[in-house]
Amino acid sequence: MALEIIGISQSNFVRTVRMAAEEKGVPYKHISAMPHSDEVKAISPFGQVPVMRHDGLELAESQAIARYIDTAFDGPALIPTDPKAAAPINQWISTAAGSVDQLLMRNYVVEYAFHKDDDGNVVRTKIDKAIKRFPRMFSMLEKAVAPGYLGSASFTMADCFLIPILNATQMFPEGKEHFGNSEILKAYFDQVAERTSFKNTAP
């Protein structure tokens, strides 16, 4: 069975695993499915996207899926094979999928996109708390991408996790402002945005 990646294209984590497959040169079928749909819940007990099928294997959780794609298929390694070289990349994968995603996606982008009152106005409770933490977050990310990519001088799986988040964050005013004030992050984003994997996975 060919690799199937299941989940809506607007999900940053779906885009992450699709980028991993693109970077590896792995043919795959993208099946659009909403979180908590029957198709997704058949694989993920929490109904979260993405989920994956391949050759009899069903898998949930973006980090597990991305690492499977990296190790099960030929192509350039997205995580170094040397343990010491891999350690900081794994650290940044976890940071992007955890702390960065929680602040910029769950408490900012998702709130803007989906949390509205009966009149259609954005409910800003979480947003206003989130943007207070933006300076520290953006400062950390600036330092992290200073080598050229996230924690590295070369493109890795960590970039697959971070770049969809940065792309979504720029869609809303405070994120766009903070991003625009950072020449380092803008240069990083523009560089990665030229990659085929980024272009081919646009929502």
Rosetta constraint file for C-alpha pairs under 8 A:
AtomPair CA 1 CA 54 HARMONIC 5.69 0.50
AtomPair CA 1 CA 55 HARMONIC 4.56 0.50
AtomPair CA 1 CA 56 HARMONIC 7.23 0.50
AtomPair CA 2 CA 27 HARMONIC 7.52 0.50
AtomPair CA 2 CA 28 HARMONIC 6.33 0.50
AtomPair CA 2 CA 29 HARMONIC 7.37 0.50
AtomPair CA 2 CA 54 HARMONIC 5.85 0.50
AtomPair CA 2 CA 55 HARMONIC 6.75 0.50
AtomPair CA 3 CA 27 HARMONIC 7.03 0.50
AtomPair CA 3 CA 28 HARMONIC 4.78 0.50
AtomPair CA 3 CA 29 HARMONIC 6.31 0.50
AtomPair CA 3 CA 52 HARMONIC 7.31 0.50
AtomPair CA 3 CA 53 HARMONIC 5.95 0.50
AtomPair CA 3 CA 54 HARMONIC 4.63 0.50
AtomPair CA 3 CA 55 HARMONIC 7.44 0.50
AtomPair CA 4 CA 28 HARMONIC 5.61 0.50
AtomPair CA 4 CA 29 HARMONIC 4.78 0.50
AtomPair CA 4 CA 30 HARMONIC 5.94 0.50
AtomPair CA 4 CA 31 HARMONIC 6.94 0.50
AtomPair CA 4 CA 52 HARMONIC 5.56 0.50
AtomPair CA 4 CA 53 HARMONIC 5.08 0.50
AtomPair CA 4 CA 54 HARMONIC 6.31 0.50
AtomPair CA 5 CA 14 HARMONIC 7.65 0.50
AtomPair CA 5 CA 17 HARMONIC 7.82 0.50
AtomPair CA 5 CA 18 HARMONIC 7.25 0.50
AtomPair CA 5 CA 28 HARMONIC 7.01 0.50
AtomPair CA 5 CA 29 HARMONIC 6.20 0.50
AtomPair CA 5 CA 30 HARMONIC 4.94 0.50
AtomPair CA 5 CA 31 HARMONIC 6.13 0.50
AtomPair CA 5 CA 50 HARMONIC 6.73 0.50
AtomPair CA 5 CA 51 HARMONIC 6.15 0.50
AtomPair CA 5 CA 52 HARMONIC 4.78 0.50
AtomPair CA 5 CA 53 HARMONIC 6.82 0.50
AtomPair CA 6 CA 14 HARMONIC 7.62 0.50
AtomPair CA 6 CA 30 HARMONIC 5.93 0.50
AtomPair CA 6 CA 31 HARMONIC 4.71 0.50
AtomPair CA 6 CA 32 HARMONIC 5.84 0.50
AtomPair CA 6 CA 33 HARMONIC 6.16 0.50
AtomPair CA 6 CA 40 HARMONIC 7.33 0.50
AtomPair CA 6 CA 49 HARMONIC 7.02 0.50
AtomPair CA 6 CA 50 HARMONIC 5.51 0.50
AtomPair CA 6 CA 51 HARMONIC 5.21 0.50
AtomPair CA 6 CA 52 HARMONIC 5.90 0.50
AtomPair CA 7 CA 11 HARMONIC 7.41 0.50
AtomPair CA 7 CA 14 HARMONIC 6.08 0.50
AtomPair CA 7 CA 30 HARMONIC 7.70 0.50
AtomPair CA 7 CA 31 HARMONIC 6.34 0.50
AtomPair CA 7 CA 32 HARMONIC 4.88 0.50
AtomPair CA 7 CA 33 HARMONIC 4.52 0.50
AtomPair CA 7 CA 34 HARMONIC 6.00 0.50
AtomPair CA 7 CA 35 HARMONIC 6.99 0.50
AtomPair CA 7 CA 40 HARMONIC 7.52 0.50
AtomPair CA 7 CA 49 HARMONIC 5.16 0.50
AtomPair CA 7 CA 50 HARMONIC 4.95 0.50
AtomPair CA 7 CA 51 HARMONIC 6.79 0.50
AtomPair CA 8 CA 14 HARMONIC 6.85 0.50
AtomPair CA 8 CA 31 HARMONIC 7.78 0.50
AtomPair CA 8 CA 32 HARMONIC 4.74 0.50
AtomPair CA 8 CA 33 HARMONIC 5.29 0.50
AtomPair CA 8 CA 34 HARMONIC 5.72 0.50
AtomPair CA 8 CA 35 HARMONIC 7.73 0.50
AtomPair CA 8 CA 49 HARMONIC 7.52 0.50
AtomPair CA 8 CA 50 HARMONIC 7.92 0.50
AtomPair CA 9 CA 14 HARMONIC 6.20 0.50
AtomPair CA 9 CA 15 HARMONIC 6.31 0.50
AtomPair CA 9 CA 32 HARMONIC 6.76 0.50
AtomPair CA 9 CA 201 HARMONIC 7.55 0.50
AtomPair CA 9 CA 202 HARMONIC 7.51 0.50
AtomPair CA 9 CA 203 HARMONIC 4.98 0.50
AtomPair CA 10 CA 14 HARMONIC 7.56 0.50
AtomPair CA 10 CA 15 HARMONIC 7.45 0.50
AtomPair CA 10 CA 203 HARMONIC 5.31 0.50
AtomPair CA 11 CA 15 HARMONIC 6.33 0.50
AtomPair CA 11 CA 49 HARMONIC 7.48 0.50
AtomPair CA 12 CA 16 HARMONIC 6.14 0.50
AtomPair CA 12 CA 161 HARMONIC 7.75 0.50
AtomPair CA 12 CA 164 HARMONIC 5.17 0.50
AtomPair CA 12 CA 165 HARMONIC 6.09 0.50
AtomPair CA 12 CA 168 HARMONIC 7.95 0.50
AtomPair CA 13 CA 17 HARMONIC 6.47 0.50
AtomPair CA 13 CA 49 HARMONIC 7.20 0.50
AtomPair CA 13 CA 50 HARMONIC 6.50 0.50
AtomPair CA 13 CA 62 HARMONIC 6.04 0.50
AtomPair CA 13 CA 161 HARMONIC 7.08 0.50
AtomPair CA 13 CA 164 HARMONIC 7.80 0.50
AtomPair CA 14 CA 18 HARMONIC 6.23 0.50
AtomPair CA 14 CA 49 HARMONIC 6.52 0.50
AtomPair CA 14 CA 50 HARMONIC 5.04 0.50
AtomPair CA 14 CA 62 HARMONIC 7.39 0.50
AtomPair CA 15 CA 19 HARMONIC 5.97 0.50
AtomPair CA 15 CA 160 HARMONIC 7.99 0.50
AtomPair CA 15 CA 164 HARMONIC 6.70 0.50
AtomPair CA 15 CA 201 HARMONIC 6.10 0.50
AtomPair CA 15 CA 202 HARMONIC 7.77 0.50
AtomPair CA 16 CA 20 HARMONIC 6.32 0.50
AtomPair CA 16 CA 62 HARMONIC 7.59 0.50
AtomPair CA 16 CA 66 HARMONIC 7.69 0.50
AtomPair CA 16 CA 160 HARMONIC 4.94 0.50
AtomPair CA 16 CA 161 HARMONIC 5.31 0.50
AtomPair CA 16 CA 164 HARMONIC 6.85 0.50
AtomPair CA 17 CA 21 HARMONIC 6.34 0.50
AtomPair CA 17 CA 50 HARMONIC 7.87 0.50
AtomPair CA 17 CA 62 HARMONIC 6.48 0.50
AtomPair CA 17 CA 65 HARMONIC 6.73 0.50
AtomPair CA 17 CA 66 HARMONIC 5.21 0.50
AtomPair CA 17 CA 160 HARMONIC 7.43 0.50
AtomPair CA 18 CA 22 HARMONIC 6.17 0.50
AtomPair CA 18 CA 197 HARMONIC 7.78 0.50
AtomPair CA 18 CA 201 HARMONIC 6.66 0.50
AtomPair CA 19 CA 23 HARMONIC 6.01 0.50
AtomPair CA 19 CA 160 HARMONIC 6.11 0.50
AtomPair CA 19 CA 197 HARMONIC 4.97 0.50
AtomPair CA 19 CA 198 HARMONIC 6.42 0.50
AtomPair CA 19 CA 201 HARMONIC 6.68 0.50
AtomPair CA 20 CA 24 HARMONIC 6.24 0.50
AtomPair CA 20 CA 66 HARMONIC 6.20 0.50
AtomPair CA 20 CA 69 HARMONIC 7.05 0.50
AtomPair CA 20 CA 70 HARMONIC 7.25 0.50
AtomPair CA 20 CA 78 HARMONIC 7.65 0.50
AtomPair CA 20 CA 157 HARMONIC 6.82 0.50
AtomPair CA 20 CA 160 HARMONIC 6.53 0.50
AtomPair CA 20 CA 197 HARMONIC 7.71 0.50
AtomPair CA 21 CA 25 HARMONIC 6.10 0.50
AtomPair CA 21 CA 26 HARMONIC 5.10 0.50
AtomPair CA 21 CA 27 HARMONIC 7.30 0.50
AtomPair CA 21 CA 28 HARMONIC 7.36 0.50
AtomPair CA 21 CA 66 HARMONIC 7.89 0.50
AtomPair CA 21 CA 69 HARMONIC 6.41 0.50
AtomPair CA 21 CA 70 HARMONIC 7.83 0.50
AtomPair CA 22 CA 26 HARMONIC 6.11 0.50
AtomPair CA 22 CA 27 HARMONIC 7.74 0.50
AtomPair CA 22 CA 196 HARMONIC 7.66 0.50
AtomPair CA 22 CA 197 HARMONIC 5.10 0.50
AtomPair CA 22 CA 200 HARMONIC 7.97 0.50
AtomPair CA 23 CA 75 HARMONIC 7.91 0.50
AtomPair CA 23 CA 76 HARMONIC 7.57 0.50
AtomPair CA 23 CA 197 HARMONIC 5.95 0.50
AtomPair CA 24 CA 69 HARMONIC 7.88 0.50
AtomPair CA 24 CA 70 HARMONIC 7.07 0.50
AtomPair CA 24 CA 73 HARMONIC 7.43 0.50
AtomPair CA 24 CA 74 HARMONIC 6.96 0.50
AtomPair CA 24 CA 75 HARMONIC 4.76 0.50
AtomPair CA 24 CA 76 HARMONIC 5.91 0.50
AtomPair CA 24 CA 77 HARMONIC 7.62 0.50
AtomPair CA 24 CA 78 HARMONIC 7.93 0.50
AtomPair CA 25 CA 75 HARMONIC 6.50 0.50
AtomPair CA 26 CA 73 HARMONIC 7.12 0.50
AtomPair CA 33 CA 37 HARMONIC 6.70 0.50
AtomPair CA 33 CA 39 HARMONIC 7.19 0.50
AtomPair CA 33 CA 40 HARMONIC 6.99 0.50
AtomPair CA 34 CA 40 HARMONIC 7.46 0.50
AtomPair CA 34 CA 49 HARMONIC 7.66 0.50
AtomPair CA 35 CA 40 HARMONIC 6.46 0.50
AtomPair CA 35 CA 41 HARMONIC 7.98 0.50
AtomPair CA 35 CA 47 HARMONIC 5.46 0.50
AtomPair CA 35 CA 48 HARMONIC 5.25 0.50
AtomPair CA 35 CA 49 HARMONIC 5.72 0.50
AtomPair CA 36 CA 40 HARMONIC 6.04 0.50
AtomPair CA 36 CA 41 HARMONIC 5.72 0.50
AtomPair CA 36 CA 46 HARMONIC 7.35 0.50
AtomPair CA 36 CA 47 HARMONIC 4.07 0.50
AtomPair CA 36 CA 48 HARMONIC 6.43 0.50
AtomPair CA 37 CA 41 HARMONIC 6.07 0.50
AtomPair CA 37 CA 47 HARMONIC 6.92 0.50
AtomPair CA 38 CA 42 HARMONIC 6.02 0.50
AtomPair CA 39 CA 43 HARMONIC 7.29 0.50
AtomPair CA 40 CA 44 HARMONIC 5.92 0.50
AtomPair CA 40 CA 47 HARMONIC 5.59 0.50
AtomPair CA 40 CA 48 HARMONIC 6.99 0.50
AtomPair CA 40 CA 49 HARMONIC 6.94 0.50
AtomPair CA 40 CA 50 HARMONIC 7.92 0.50
AtomPair CA 40 CA 51 HARMONIC 6.57 0.50
AtomPair CA 41 CA 45 HARMONIC 5.61 0.50
AtomPair CA 41 CA 46 HARMONIC 6.74 0.50
AtomPair CA 41 CA 47 HARMONIC 4.53 0.50
AtomPair CA 41 CA 48 HARMONIC 7.60 0.50
AtomPair CA 43 CA 47 HARMONIC 7.84 0.50
AtomPair CA 43 CA 51 HARMONIC 6.60 0.50
AtomPair CA 43 CA 58 HARMONIC 6.37 0.50
AtomPair CA 43 CA 59 HARMONIC 6.61 0.50
AtomPair CA 43 CA 60 HARMONIC 6.46 0.50
AtomPair CA 44 CA 48 HARMONIC 6.16 0.50
AtomPair CA 44 CA 49 HARMONIC 7.80 0.50
AtomPair CA 44 CA 51 HARMONIC 6.75 0.50
AtomPair CA 44 CA 59 HARMONIC 7.59 0.50
AtomPair CA 44 CA 60 HARMONIC 5.43 0.50
AtomPair CA 44 CA 61 HARMONIC 7.91 0.50
AtomPair CA 48 CA 60 HARMONIC 7.83 0.50
AtomPair CA 48 CA 61 HARMONIC 7.73 0.50
AtomPair CA 49 CA 60 HARMONIC 7.47 0.50
AtomPair CA 49 CA 61 HARMONIC 7.39 0.50
AtomPair CA 49 CA 62 HARMONIC 7.79 0.50
AtomPair CA 50 CA 60 HARMONIC 6.50 0.50
AtomPair CA 50 CA 61 HARMONIC 6.62 0.50
AtomPair CA 50 CA 62 HARMONIC 6.22 0.50
AtomPair CA 51 CA 58 HARMONIC 7.44 0.50
AtomPair CA 51 CA 59 HARMONIC 5.72 0.50
AtomPair CA 51 CA 60 HARMONIC 4.49 0.50
AtomPair CA 51 CA 61 HARMONIC 6.73 0.50
AtomPair CA 51 CA 62 HARMONIC 7.60 0.50
AtomPair CA 51 CA 65 HARMONIC 7.60 0.50
AtomPair CA 52 CA 57 HARMONIC 7.90 0.50
AtomPair CA 52 CA 58 HARMONIC 5.62 0.50
AtomPair CA 52 CA 59 HARMONIC 5.09 0.50
AtomPair CA 52 CA 60 HARMONIC 6.36 0.50
AtomPair CA 52 CA 65 HARMONIC 6.89 0.50
AtomPair CA 53 CA 57 HARMONIC 5.55 0.50
AtomPair CA 53 CA 58 HARMONIC 4.57 0.50
AtomPair CA 53 CA 59 HARMONIC 6.48 0.50
AtomPair CA 54 CA 58 HARMONIC 6.66 0.50
AtomPair CA 59 CA 64 HARMONIC 7.49 0.50
AtomPair CA 59 CA 65 HARMONIC 6.56 0.50
AtomPair CA 60 CA 64 HARMONIC 7.03 0.50
AtomPair CA 60 CA 65 HARMONIC 6.69 0.50
AtomPair CA 61 CA 65 HARMONIC 6.24 0.50
AtomPair CA 62 CA 66 HARMONIC 5.94 0.50
AtomPair CA 63 CA 67 HARMONIC 6.08 0.50
AtomPair CA 63 CA 93 HARMONIC 7.97 0.50
AtomPair CA 64 CA 68 HARMONIC 6.09 0.50
AtomPair CA 65 CA 69 HARMONIC 6.23 0.50
AtomPair CA 66 CA 70 HARMONIC 6.22 0.50
AtomPair CA 66 CA 157 HARMONIC 7.81 0.50
AtomPair CA 67 CA 71 HARMONIC 6.20 0.50
AtomPair CA 68 CA 72 HARMONIC 5.64 0.50
AtomPair CA 69 CA 73 HARMONIC 6.09 0.50
AtomPair CA 70 CA 74 HARMONIC 7.91 0.50
AtomPair CA 70 CA 77 HARMONIC 6.27 0.50
AtomPair CA 70 CA 78 HARMONIC 6.18 0.50
AtomPair CA 70 CA 79 HARMONIC 7.63 0.50
AtomPair CA 71 CA 77 HARMONIC 7.72 0.50
AtomPair CA 77 CA 81 HARMONIC 7.63 0.50
AtomPair CA 77 CA 156 HARMONIC 7.94 0.50
AtomPair CA 78 CA 155 HARMONIC 7.58 0.50
AtomPair CA 78 CA 156 HARMONIC 4.69 0.50
AtomPair CA 78 CA 157 HARMONIC 4.95 0.50
AtomPair CA 79 CA 86 HARMONIC 5.82 0.50
AtomPair CA 79 CA 89 HARMONIC 6.78 0.50
AtomPair CA 79 CA 90 HARMONIC 7.70 0.50
AtomPair CA 79 CA 156 HARMONIC 6.02 0.50
AtomPair CA 79 CA 157 HARMONIC 6.16 0.50
AtomPair CA 80 CA 85 HARMONIC 5.87 0.50
AtomPair CA 80 CA 86 HARMONIC 4.88 0.50
AtomPair CA 81 CA 85 HARMONIC 7.43 0.50
AtomPair CA 81 CA 86 HARMONIC 6.44 0.50
AtomPair CA 82 CA 86 HARMONIC 5.95 0.50
AtomPair CA 83 CA 87 HARMONIC 6.01 0.50
AtomPair CA 84 CA 88 HARMONIC 7.61 0.50
AtomPair CA 85 CA 89 HARMONIC 7.29 0.50
AtomPair CA 86 CA 90 HARMONIC 6.12 0.50
AtomPair CA 87 CA 91 HARMONIC 6.19 0.50
AtomPair CA 88 CA 92 HARMONIC 6.26 0.50
AtomPair CA 88 CA 151 HARMONIC 6.74 0.50
AtomPair CA 89 CA 93 HARMONIC 6.18 0.50
AtomPair CA 89 CA 150 HARMONIC 7.89 0.50
AtomPair CA 89 CA 151 HARMONIC 6.50 0.50
AtomPair CA 89 CA 152 HARMONIC 7.53 0.50
AtomPair CA 89 CA 156 HARMONIC 7.36 0.50
AtomPair CA 89 CA 157 HARMONIC 7.53 0.50
AtomPair CA 89 CA 158 HARMONIC 6.04 0.50
AtomPair CA 90 CA 94 HARMONIC 6.24 0.50
AtomPair CA 90 CA 158 HARMONIC 7.30 0.50
AtomPair CA 91 CA 95 HARMONIC 6.18 0.50
AtomPair CA 92 CA 96 HARMONIC 5.90 0.50
AtomPair CA 92 CA 150 HARMONIC 7.16 0.50
AtomPair CA 92 CA 151 HARMONIC 6.91 0.50
AtomPair CA 92 CA 158 HARMONIC 5.79 0.50
AtomPair CA 93 CA 97 HARMONIC 6.05 0.50
AtomPair CA 93 CA 157 HARMONIC 7.04 0.50
AtomPair CA 93 CA 158 HARMONIC 4.61 0.50
AtomPair CA 93 CA 161 HARMONIC 6.43 0.50
AtomPair CA 93 CA 162 HARMONIC 7.99 0.50
AtomPair CA 94 CA 98 HARMONIC 5.77 0.50
AtomPair CA 95 CA 99 HARMONIC 5.41 0.50
AtomPair CA 95 CA 100 HARMONIC 6.23 0.50
AtomPair CA 96 CA 100 HARMONIC 4.77 0.50
AtomPair CA 96 CA 101 HARMONIC 5.93 0.50
AtomPair CA 96 CA 158 HARMONIC 7.35 0.50
AtomPair CA 96 CA 161 HARMONIC 6.03 0.50
AtomPair CA 96 CA 162 HARMONIC 5.61 0.50
AtomPair CA 97 CA 101 HARMONIC 5.43 0.50
AtomPair CA 97 CA 102 HARMONIC 7.92 0.50
AtomPair CA 97 CA 161 HARMONIC 6.44 0.50
AtomPair CA 97 CA 162 HARMONIC 7.76 0.50
AtomPair CA 98 CA 102 HARMONIC 6.01 0.50
AtomPair CA 99 CA 103 HARMONIC 6.30 0.50
AtomPair CA 100 CA 104 HARMONIC 5.93 0.50
AtomPair CA 100 CA 105 HARMONIC 7.65 0.50
AtomPair CA 100 CA 137 HARMONIC 7.62 0.50
AtomPair CA 100 CA 162 HARMONIC 7.97 0.50
AtomPair CA 101 CA 105 HARMONIC 5.02 0.50
AtomPair CA 101 CA 106 HARMONIC 6.46 0.50
AtomPair CA 101 CA 165 HARMONIC 6.79 0.50
AtomPair CA 102 CA 106 HARMONIC 4.90 0.50
AtomPair CA 102 CA 107 HARMONIC 6.18 0.50
AtomPair CA 103 CA 107 HARMONIC 5.17 0.50
AtomPair CA 103 CA 108 HARMONIC 6.49 0.50
AtomPair CA 103 CA 130 HARMONIC 6.23 0.50
AtomPair CA 104 CA 108 HARMONIC 5.15 0.50
AtomPair CA 104 CA 109 HARMONIC 6.26 0.50
AtomPair CA 104 CA 130 HARMONIC 7.62 0.50
AtomPair CA 104 CA 165 HARMONIC 7.00 0.50
AtomPair CA 104 CA 169 HARMONIC 6.37 0.50
AtomPair CA 105 CA 109 HARMONIC 4.72 0.50
AtomPair CA 105 CA 110 HARMONIC 5.75 0.50
AtomPair CA 105 CA 165 HARMONIC 6.57 0.50
AtomPair CA 105 CA 168 HARMONIC 7.64 0.50
AtomPair CA 105 CA 169 HARMONIC 7.18 0.50
AtomPair CA 106 CA 110 HARMONIC 5.25 0.50
AtomPair CA 106 CA 111 HARMONIC 6.85 0.50
AtomPair CA 107 CA 111 HARMONIC 5.89 0.50
AtomPair CA 107 CA 126 HARMONIC 5.74 0.50
AtomPair CA 107 CA 127 HARMONIC 6.06 0.50
AtomPair CA 107 CA 130 HARMONIC 6.16 0.50
AtomPair CA 108 CA 112 HARMONIC 6.18 0.50
AtomPair CA 108 CA 126 HARMONIC 7.09 0.50
AtomPair CA 108 CA 127 HARMONIC 5.13 0.50
AtomPair CA 108 CA 130 HARMONIC 6.41 0.50
AtomPair CA 108 CA 131 HARMONIC 7.80 0.50
AtomPair CA 108 CA 169 HARMONIC 7.73 0.50
AtomPair CA 109 CA 113 HARMONIC 6.15 0.50
AtomPair CA 109 CA 168 HARMONIC 6.77 0.50
AtomPair CA 109 CA 169 HARMONIC 6.13 0.50
AtomPair CA 109 CA 172 HARMONIC 7.37 0.50
AtomPair CA 110 CA 114 HARMONIC 5.80 0.50
AtomPair CA 110 CA 115 HARMONIC 7.34 0.50
AtomPair CA 111 CA 115 HARMONIC 4.88 0.50
AtomPair CA 111 CA 116 HARMONIC 8.00 0.50
AtomPair CA 111 CA 122 HARMONIC 7.58 0.50
AtomPair CA 111 CA 123 HARMONIC 7.33 0.50
AtomPair CA 111 CA 124 HARMONIC 7.54 0.50
AtomPair CA 111 CA 126 HARMONIC 7.16 0.50
AtomPair CA 111 CA 127 HARMONIC 6.65 0.50
AtomPair CA 112 CA 116 HARMONIC 7.79 0.50
AtomPair CA 112 CA 122 HARMONIC 6.03 0.50
AtomPair CA 112 CA 123 HARMONIC 7.61 0.50
AtomPair CA 112 CA 124 HARMONIC 7.74 0.50
AtomPair CA 112 CA 127 HARMONIC 7.51 0.50
AtomPair CA 112 CA 172 HARMONIC 7.67 0.50
AtomPair CA 113 CA 122 HARMONIC 7.99 0.50
AtomPair CA 114 CA 122 HARMONIC 7.97 0.50
AtomPair CA 115 CA 122 HARMONIC 5.98 0.50
AtomPair CA 115 CA 123 HARMONIC 5.73 0.50
AtomPair CA 116 CA 120 HARMONIC 5.31 0.50
AtomPair CA 116 CA 121 HARMONIC 5.12 0.50
AtomPair CA 116 CA 122 HARMONIC 4.32 0.50
AtomPair CA 116 CA 123 HARMONIC 5.14 0.50
AtomPair CA 117 CA 121 HARMONIC 5.41 0.50
AtomPair CA 117 CA 122 HARMONIC 6.50 0.50
AtomPair CA 117 CA 123 HARMONIC 6.29 0.50
AtomPair CA 123 CA 127 HARMONIC 7.92 0.50
AtomPair CA 124 CA 128 HARMONIC 5.74 0.50
AtomPair CA 125 CA 129 HARMONIC 6.67 0.50
AtomPair CA 126 CA 130 HARMONIC 6.02 0.50
AtomPair CA 127 CA 131 HARMONIC 6.20 0.50
AtomPair CA 128 CA 132 HARMONIC 6.75 0.50
AtomPair CA 129 CA 133 HARMONIC 7.30 0.50
AtomPair CA 130 CA 134 HARMONIC 6.78 0.50
AtomPair CA 131 CA 135 HARMONIC 7.95 0.50
AtomPair CA 131 CA 174 HARMONIC 7.17 0.50
AtomPair CA 133 CA 137 HARMONIC 6.37 0.50
AtomPair CA 134 CA 138 HARMONIC 5.88 0.50
AtomPair CA 134 CA 178 HARMONIC 7.64 0.50
AtomPair CA 135 CA 139 HARMONIC 6.00 0.50
AtomPair CA 135 CA 178 HARMONIC 7.79 0.50
AtomPair CA 136 CA 140 HARMONIC 6.20 0.50
AtomPair CA 137 CA 141 HARMONIC 6.28 0.50
AtomPair CA 138 CA 142 HARMONIC 6.06 0.50
AtomPair CA 138 CA 178 HARMONIC 7.53 0.50
AtomPair CA 138 CA 179 HARMONIC 7.90 0.50
AtomPair CA 139 CA 143 HARMONIC 6.48 0.50
AtomPair CA 140 CA 144 HARMONIC 6.22 0.50
AtomPair CA 141 CA 145 HARMONIC 6.18 0.50
AtomPair CA 141 CA 150 HARMONIC 7.96 0.50
AtomPair CA 141 CA 185 HARMONIC 7.51 0.50
AtomPair CA 142 CA 146 HARMONIC 6.14 0.50
AtomPair CA 142 CA 182 HARMONIC 7.59 0.50
AtomPair CA 142 CA 184 HARMONIC 6.00 0.50
AtomPair CA 142 CA 185 HARMONIC 5.83 0.50
AtomPair CA 144 CA 149 HARMONIC 7.68 0.50
AtomPair CA 144 CA 150 HARMONIC 5.49 0.50
AtomPair CA 144 CA 151 HARMONIC 5.12 0.50
AtomPair CA 145 CA 149 HARMONIC 4.76 0.50
AtomPair CA 145 CA 150 HARMONIC 4.43 0.50
AtomPair CA 145 CA 151 HARMONIC 5.86 0.50
AtomPair CA 145 CA 152 HARMONIC 7.36 0.50
AtomPair CA 145 CA 184 HARMONIC 7.56 0.50
AtomPair CA 145 CA 185 HARMONIC 7.19 0.50
AtomPair CA 145 CA 188 HARMONIC 6.85 0.50
AtomPair CA 146 CA 150 HARMONIC 7.76 0.50
AtomPair CA 146 CA 151 HARMONIC 7.79 0.50
AtomPair CA 146 CA 184 HARMONIC 6.89 0.50
AtomPair CA 147 CA 151 HARMONIC 6.67 0.50
AtomPair CA 147 CA 152 HARMONIC 5.67 0.50
AtomPair CA 147 CA 153 HARMONIC 4.98 0.50
AtomPair CA 148 CA 152 HARMONIC 6.62 0.50
AtomPair CA 148 CA 153 HARMONIC 5.05 0.50
AtomPair CA 148 CA 154 HARMONIC 7.00 0.50
AtomPair CA 148 CA 188 HARMONIC 6.57 0.50
AtomPair CA 149 CA 153 HARMONIC 5.58 0.50
AtomPair CA 149 CA 154 HARMONIC 5.98 0.50
AtomPair CA 149 CA 155 HARMONIC 5.86 0.50
AtomPair CA 149 CA 156 HARMONIC 7.85 0.50
AtomPair CA 149 CA 159 HARMONIC 6.84 0.50
AtomPair CA 149 CA 188 HARMONIC 6.73 0.50
AtomPair CA 150 CA 155 HARMONIC 7.64 0.50
AtomPair CA 150 CA 156 HARMONIC 7.78 0.50
AtomPair CA 150 CA 158 HARMONIC 6.24 0.50
AtomPair CA 150 CA 159 HARMONIC 5.82 0.50
AtomPair CA 150 CA 162 HARMONIC 7.93 0.50
AtomPair CA 152 CA 156 HARMONIC 7.76 0.50
AtomPair CA 155 CA 159 HARMONIC 6.43 0.50
AtomPair CA 156 CA 160 HARMONIC 7.10 0.50
AtomPair CA 157 CA 161 HARMONIC 6.68 0.50
AtomPair CA 158 CA 162 HARMONIC 6.39 0.50
AtomPair CA 159 CA 163 HARMONIC 5.77 0.50
AtomPair CA 160 CA 164 HARMONIC 7.21 0.50
AtomPair CA 161 CA 165 HARMONIC 7.36 0.50
AtomPair CA 162 CA 166 HARMONIC 6.43 0.50
AtomPair CA 163 CA 167 HARMONIC 6.09 0.50
AtomPair CA 163 CA 189 HARMONIC 6.95 0.50
AtomPair CA 163 CA 192 HARMONIC 7.54 0.50
AtomPair CA 164 CA 168 HARMONIC 6.29 0.50
AtomPair CA 165 CA 169 HARMONIC 6.12 0.50
AtomPair CA 166 CA 170 HARMONIC 6.43 0.50
AtomPair CA 166 CA 189 HARMONIC 7.70 0.50
AtomPair CA 167 CA 171 HARMONIC 7.27 0.50
AtomPair CA 168 CA 172 HARMONIC 7.96 0.50
AtomPair CA 169 CA 175 HARMONIC 5.15 0.50
AtomPair CA 169 CA 176 HARMONIC 6.89 0.50
AtomPair CA 170 CA 175 HARMONIC 5.02 0.50
AtomPair CA 170 CA 176 HARMONIC 4.27 0.50
AtomPair CA 170 CA 177 HARMONIC 7.99 0.50
AtomPair CA 170 CA 179 HARMONIC 6.90 0.50
AtomPair CA 171 CA 175 HARMONIC 7.19 0.50
AtomPair CA 171 CA 176 HARMONIC 6.54 0.50
AtomPair CA 172 CA 176 HARMONIC 5.96 0.50
AtomPair CA 173 CA 177 HARMONIC 6.09 0.50
AtomPair CA 174 CA 178 HARMONIC 6.20 0.50
AtomPair CA 175 CA 179 HARMONIC 5.97 0.50
AtomPair CA 176 CA 180 HARMONIC 5.90 0.50
AtomPair CA 177 CA 181 HARMONIC 6.33 0.50
AtomPair CA 178 CA 182 HARMONIC 6.73 0.50
AtomPair CA 179 CA 185 HARMONIC 6.77 0.50
AtomPair CA 179 CA 186 HARMONIC 6.64 0.50
AtomPair CA 180 CA 186 HARMONIC 6.90 0.50
AtomPair CA 182 CA 186 HARMONIC 6.13 0.50
AtomPair CA 183 CA 187 HARMONIC 6.02 0.50
AtomPair CA 184 CA 188 HARMONIC 6.21 0.50
AtomPair CA 185 CA 189 HARMONIC 5.97 0.50
AtomPair CA 186 CA 190 HARMONIC 6.02 0.50
AtomPair CA 187 CA 191 HARMONIC 6.14 0.50
AtomPair CA 188 CA 192 HARMONIC 6.38 0.50
AtomPair CA 189 CA 193 HARMONIC 5.91 0.50
AtomPair CA 190 CA 194 HARMONIC 6.59 0.50
AtomPair CA 191 CA 195 HARMONIC 7.49 0.50
AtomPair CA 192 CA 198 HARMONIC 7.18 0.50
AtomPair CA 193 CA 198 HARMONIC 5.67 0.50
AtomPair CA 193 CA 199 HARMONIC 6.85 0.50
AtomPair CA 194 CA 198 HARMONIC 7.06 0.50
AtomPair CA 194 CA 199 HARMONIC 7.10 0.50
AtomPair CA 195 CA 199 HARMONIC 6.53 0.50
AtomPair CA 196 CA 200 HARMONIC 5.89 0.50
AtomPair CA 197 CA 201 HARMONIC 6.32 0.50
AtomPair CA 198 CA 202 HARMONIC 6.56 0.50
